[in-house]
Amino acid sequence: MERLMALLEDICETDEIHDNPDVDLFEAGLMDSLAMVALLVELEAEYGIDLKPSEVSREDVSSVNRLCVFLRDQGVDI
């Protein structure tokens, strides 16, 4: 979980998400579509999974907790 949190903090350029894993990253202005693609690239490299942007919804990565659920569904051990 710490690896994922560090990755998200780097992409979102803030550590604010550490205290609130349910904050909607898009609504809070911490992530946009370009950052989402960067996140997918980093997740592929970090966890060795294949993610196609067309198969990942904005909702899947809208918060830390939702991203954890999504990654677990992909077989990633968080």
C-alpha positions as CSV (number, residue, x, y, z in Angstrom):
1,M,0.0,0.0,0.0
2,E,2.9,2.4,0.8
3,R,4.3,1.9,-2.7
4,L,1.0,2.7,-4.3
5,M,0.5,5.8,-2.0
6,A,4.0,7.0,-2.9
7,L,3.3,6.6,-6.6
8,L,0.0,8.5,-6.4
9,E,1.6,11.3,-4.3
10,D,4.2,11.6,-7.0
11,I,1.7,11.8,-9.8
12,C,-0.7,14.1,-8.0
13,E,2.2,16.2,-6.7
14,T,0.8,16.2,-3.1
15,D,0.8,14.2,0.1
16,E,-2.8,15.3,0.9
17,I,-4.2,12.0,-0.2
18,H,-2.4,10.1,2.5
19,D,-4.8,11.3,5.1
20,N,-8.0,10.9,3.0
21,P,-7.9,7.8,0.8
22,D,-11.6,8.4,-0.2
23,V,-11.0,11.9,-1.7
24,D,-12.0,12.0,-5.3
25,L,-8.7,12.9,-7.0
26,F,-10.5,14.4,-10.1
27,E,-12.9,16.5,-8.2
28,A,-10.1,17.8,-5.9
29,G,-8.2,18.8,-9.0
30,L,-5.3,16.4,-8.1
31,M,-5.7,14.3,-11.2
32,D,-6.7,14.9,-14.8
33,S,-6.9,12.7,-17.9
34,L,-3.1,13.1,-18.6
35,A,-2.2,12.2,-15.0
36,M,-4.5,9.2,-15.3
37,V,-2.5,7.9,-18.3
38,A,0.7,8.5,-16.4
39,L,-0.7,6.6,-13.5
40,L,-1.6,3.6,-15.7
41,V,1.9,3.6,-17.2
42,E,3.4,3.7,-13.7
43,L,1.1,0.9,-12.4
44,E,2.1,-1.3,-15.3
45,A,5.8,-0.8,-14.6
46,E,5.4,-1.1,-10.8
47,Y,3.1,-4.1,-10.7
48,G,3.8,-5.9,-14.0
49,I,0.3,-5.7,-15.2
50,D,-1.2,-4.8,-18.6
51,L,-3.7,-1.9,-18.5
52,K,-5.3,-0.4,-21.5
53,P,-6.7,3.1,-21.0
54,S,-9.9,2.1,-22.8
55,E,-10.4,-0.6,-20.2
56,V,-9.9,1.5,-17.1
57,S,-12.6,4.0,-16.1
58,R,-12.1,7.2,-14.4
59,E,-14.1,5.8,-11.5
60,D,-11.7,2.9,-11.1
61,V,-8.9,5.3,-10.2
62,S,-10.8,8.2,-8.7
63,S,-9.6,7.6,-5.2
64,V,-6.9,5.6,-3.4
65,N,-9.5,3.2,-2.0
66,R,-11.1,2.7,-5.4
67,L,-7.7,2.2,-7.0
68,C,-6.9,-0.5,-4.4
69,V,-10.1,-2.4,-5.2
70,F,-9.4,-2.1,-9.0
71,L,-5.8,-3.4,-8.6
72,R,-6.9,-6.3,-6.4
73,D,-9.5,-7.2,-9.1
74,Q,-6.5,-7.3,-11.5
75,G,-4.7,-9.8,-9.2
76,V,-2.3,-7.3,-7.7
77,D,-1.4,-7.8,-4.1
78,I,-1.5,-4.4,-2.5
